Amino acid sequence: MNSLSKESVTWMEIDAESAGQRIDNFLFRHLKGVPKSHVYRILRGEVRVNKKRIDQTYRLQAGDVLRIPPIRVAERPEAEYIPASEFPILFEDDALLAVDKPAGTAVHGGSGVSFGVIEQLRHARPQAKFLELVHRLDRETSGVLLVAKKRSALTAMHEIMREGNSDKRYLALVLGQWQNARQHVKLPLHKFDTPQGEKRVMVREDGQQAHTIFNLQKNWPGFSLLEAELKTGRTHQIRVHLSHLGFPIAGDSKYGDFARNKELMKQGLKRMFLHAHSISFNHPLTQEALRIVAPLAPELQKFLDRLDQNA
């Protein structure tokens, strides 16, 4: 069998552009074709930074000397074709790219998905030296997705988000009559795997702190349109908070009302009604105040128009 091999130890000095990156993510990019399980195996025993052992969470610093052991793994079959694809651009400069992600498209490959937005963008822009996701959106969610075009922009954006200096707003159509004009929801969230191996989230006292603010936009009989402000960025946060309160998102296949979802499909709503509407922050390099907005996806706007007509 052919093999992908690096028969000798590799030594690398980390430059400024790679500084701040987690060691596991750095190795995934550097060792293309090597299974993640193998990367984690060598991380546990044979990788060294400045002649010392480190764990997978270590963030590289400029000037670090990295030792990568000899690697020999079976050659992977030819990779599945990844189409080069651009997406509607909401904002772009030398440091950042904001695209309008369609529903049904993963942001990256993995978990049974061979490619996502970031892989398609890299194929569409082979000249780009650096393209990395700043944050993530659920596969079923549409709207604003930020991509960094420089390592410095990526690390600065992560700090902006970690410090709570960005403002993310989503639009969600829920089942039921929401009453409060503005409501703070602080319910801790716990991640777990189902017996089938799927990732799920539930409200649990020992979970991670999670805070969402919901602003009522409009009511219809049996439906409410909410704007959600994310104060923390937990997995499935908006979906689980709303479901727990008895207001599941229309069309949500994980946490929603499955019988109602079937009815909604017949009425024209064939996806989850959750849209990343806007994000505001100061530009990480220029400090210019930015607000990037993605218009409501046409299929969602069409469903709201139908609700208006039937009201």
C-alpha positions in Angstrom: 0.0 0.0 0.0 1.2 3.4 -0.8 1.8 5.5 2.3 2.1 9.1 3.3 5.3 9.3 5.3 7.6 11.7 7.0 10.5 9.4 7.9 12.4 11.9 10.0 11.8 14.3 12.8 10.6 17.7 11.6 11.7 20.9 13.5 9.8 24.1 12.9 10.1 27.6 14.4 6.8 29.3 14.8 6.5 32.7 13.1 4.3 35.6 14.1 1.5 34.7 11.7 1.0 31.3 13.4 1.3 32.7 17.0 -1.8 32.3 19.1 -3.0 29.2 17.3 -3.8 26.1 19.3 -1.2 23.3 18.8 -3.8 20.8 17.7 -5.3 23.1 15.1 -1.8 24.0 13.8 -1.0 20.3 13.3 -4.3 19.6 11.6 -3.4 22.1 8.9 0.3 21.2 8.7 -0.3 17.4 8.6 -3.0 17.3 5.9 -4.0 13.7 5.3 -3.2 12.5 8.8 -6.2 11.4 10.8 -7.1 13.6 13.7 -6.9 10.5 16.0 -3.2 10.1 15.0 -2.5 13.8 15.6 -3.9 13.5 19.1 -1.9 10.4 19.7 1.5 12.0 18.8 0.4 15.1 20.8 0.0 13.0 23.9 3.5 11.5 23.7 5.9 12.7 21.0 5.3 16.3 20.0 7.5 18.8 21.9 7.5 22.6 22.1 10.9 24.0 23.2 11.8 20.5 24.2 8.9 20.2 26.6 5.7 18.3 26.5 2.5 20.3 26.0 -1.2 19.4 25.8 -3.6 20.0 22.9 -4.8 23.3 24.3 -1.3 24.9 24.3 -1.3 28.1 22.2 1.8 28.6 20.1 4.0 31.7 20.5 6.3 33.3 18.1 9.8 31.8 18.4 8.6 28.5 19.7 10.5 25.5 18.4 8.2 22.7 17.5 9.3 19.0 17.2 7.1 16.8 15.1 8.0 13.1 15.2 8.3 10.8 12.1 4.8 10.0 10.8 3.8 7.0 8.7 0.1 6.4 8.0 -1.8 4.6 5.3 -2.5 6.9 2.4 -6.1 8.1 2.4 -8.2 7.5 -0.7 -8.4 10.5 -3.0 -10.3 13.2 -1.3 -13.9 13.9 -2.3 -14.3 16.7 -4.8 -14.8 20.1 -3.0 -16.5 22.6 -5.2 -14.9 26.1 -5.3 -17.7 28.3 -4.1 -18.1 32.0 -3.2 -21.1 33.1 -1.0 -22.9 36.4 -1.0 -20.4 38.9 0.5 -21.7 41.3 3.2 -18.3 42.9 4.0 -14.7 42.4 2.9 -11.4 44.1 3.5 -7.7 42.9 3.9 -8.4 41.4 7.3 -12.0 40.2 7.4 -14.6 38.6 5.1 -18.3 38.4 6.1 -20.5 36.1 4.0 -24.2 35.3 4.1 -24.3 31.6 4.8 -27.3 29.7 3.4 -29.2 27.2 5.6 -28.3 23.6 5.1 -24.6 24.3 4.5 -22.1 23.4 7.2 -19.5 25.9 8.1 -16.7 23.3 7.9 -16.2 19.6 7.1 -16.5 16.9 9.8 -19.2 14.9 11.5 -20.3 13.1 8.3 -19.9 16.3 6.2 -17.0 16.2 3.8 -16.8 20.0 3.3 -18.3 23.2 4.3 -18.2 27.0 3.7 -14.5 27.4 4.7 -13.3 24.6 2.5 -15.3 25.9 -0.5 -14.0 29.4 0.1 -10.4 28.1 0.2 -10.9 26.3 -3.1 -12.5 29.5 -4.6 -9.6 31.6 -3.4 -6.4 29.5 -3.9 -4.3 32.7 -3.7 -5.5 33.4 -0.2 -2.7 32.5 2.3 -5.0 32.4 5.3 -8.8 31.9 5.7 -10.1 30.7 9.0 -13.6 30.8 10.6 -13.9 33.5 13.3 -17.0 31.7 14.8 -19.5 29.1 13.8 -23.2 28.8 12.9 -25.3 25.7 13.0 -25.7 24.0 9.7 -29.5 24.8 9.7 -28.9 28.5 10.5 -28.5 31.1 7.8 -26.9 34.5 8.0 -23.7 36.4 8.9 -20.6 34.3 9.1 -17.2 35.9 9.8 -13.9 34.7 8.2 -10.5 36.0 9.1 -8.0 36.7 6.3 -5.1 37.3 8.7 -3.9 35.5 11.8 -3.8 38.8 13.6 -7.4 39.5 12.8 -8.4 36.1 13.9 -6.8 36.3 17.4 -8.1 39.9 17.8 -11.6 38.9 16.9 -11.5 35.9 19.3 -10.5 38.4 22.1 -13.3 40.8 21.1 -15.8 38.0 21.4 -14.3 36.5 24.6 -14.4 39.9 26.3 -18.1 40.4 25.2 -17.3 43.4 22.9 -19.4 42.2 20.0 -23.1 42.2 19.6 -24.7 39.3 17.7 -28.4 39.4 16.9 -30.5 36.5 15.5 -34.1 36.4 14.3 -36.2 33.4 15.3 -39.8 32.5 14.7 -41.2 30.6 17.6 -44.4 28.6 18.2 -46.7 30.3 20.8 -47.6 33.8 22.0 -44.5 35.5 23.5 -45.6 38.2 25.9 -42.6 40.2 27.2 -41.2 43.0 25.1 -37.7 42.2 26.4 -36.7 39.2 28.5 -33.4 38.1 29.9 -33.0 34.3 30.0 -30.2 32.8 32.1 -30.3 29.1 32.0 -27.1 26.9 32.3 -26.5 24.5 29.4 -25.1 21.0 29.5 -23.8 19.2 26.3 -24.1 15.4 26.0 -24.2 12.6 23.4 -27.4 10.7 22.5 -27.2 6.8 22.4 -27.0 7.3 18.6 -23.9 9.5 19.0 -25.5 12.9 18.2 -24.5 16.0 20.0 -27.3 17.5 22.1 -27.7 20.3 24.7 -30.1 20.5 27.7 -30.8 23.0 30.5 -29.1 21.6 33.7 -28.0 23.2 36.9 -24.4 22.1 36.6 -24.1 23.3 33.0 -22.2 26.2 31.6 -23.6 29.7 32.2 -25.7 30.9 29.2 -27.4 34.2 28.8 -29.8 35.3 26.0 -31.9 38.4 25.7 -35.1 38.1 23.6 -36.8 41.1 22.1 -40.4 40.7 20.8 -40.7 41.9 17.2 -44.2 40.8 16.2 -47.0 38.4 17.1 -49.3 36.4 14.9 -51.9 33.8 16.0 -49.7 30.8 17.2 -46.4 32.5 16.3 -44.0 35.1 17.6 -41.0 36.7 15.9 -38.1 37.3 18.3 -34.8 39.0 18.1 -32.2 37.2 20.2 -29.1 38.9 21.6 -26.4 36.5 22.5 -24.5 37.4 25.7 -22.7 34.0 25.7 -22.0 31.7 22.8 -22.9 28.2 23.9 -23.8 25.4 21.4 -27.5 25.5 20.4 -28.0 28.2 23.0 -31.0 30.1 21.4 -32.7 26.8 20.4 -32.4 25.2 23.8 -33.4 28.3 25.8 -36.5 28.7 23.7 -37.5 25.1 23.7 -37.0 24.8 27.4 -39.4 27.8 27.9 -42.0 26.2 25.8 -41.5 28.3 22.7 -39.6 26.0 20.2 -38.3 27.5 17.0 -40.5 26.7 14.0 -38.9 24.0 11.9 -36.2 23.0 14.5 -35.6 19.3 13.9 -33.6 18.7 17.1 -35.5 20.7 19.8 -38.7 21.6 18.1 -42.3 20.4 17.9 -42.0 17.6 15.4 -45.7 17.3 14.6 -46.0 21.0 14.0 -42.9 21.0 11.9 -44.6 18.5 9.5 -47.6 20.9 9.2 -45.2 23.8 8.6 -43.5 22.0 5.8 -46.8 21.7 4.0 -47.3 25.4 4.6 -44.0 26.2 2.9 -41.5 26.4 5.8 -39.0 23.6 5.0 -36.2 24.7 7.3 -35.6 26.0 10.8 -36.5 29.7 11.2 -33.3 30.9 12.8 -31.2 33.6 11.0 -28.0 35.3 12.1 -29.2 38.8 11.3 -26.4 41.1 12.4 -23.1 41.4 14.2 -21.6 44.7 15.5 -18.0 45.3 16.8 -15.0 47.5 16.4 -12.8 46.4 13.5 -9.9 44.4 15.1 -7.2 46.3 13.2 -8.6 49.7 12.4 -11.0 50.1 15.4 -13.7 51.3 13.0 -17.2 50.6 14.3 -18.8 48.0 12.1 -22.4 46.6 11.9 -22.8 43.8 9.3 -26.3 42.8 8.4 -27.6 39.8 6.5 -31.2 40.3 5.1 -33.7 37.7 6.1 -33.4 34.7 3.8 -36.1 34.9 1.0 -37.8 31.6 2.1 -38.2 33.0 5.6 -39.5 36.4 4.5 -42.0 34.6 2.3 -43.3 32.6 5.3 -43.7 35.9 7.3 -45.6 37.5 4.4 -47.9 34.5 4.4 -48.6 34.9 8.1 -49.4 38.6 7.5 -51.8 37.7 4.8 -53.6 35.2 7.0 -53.7 37.3 10.1 
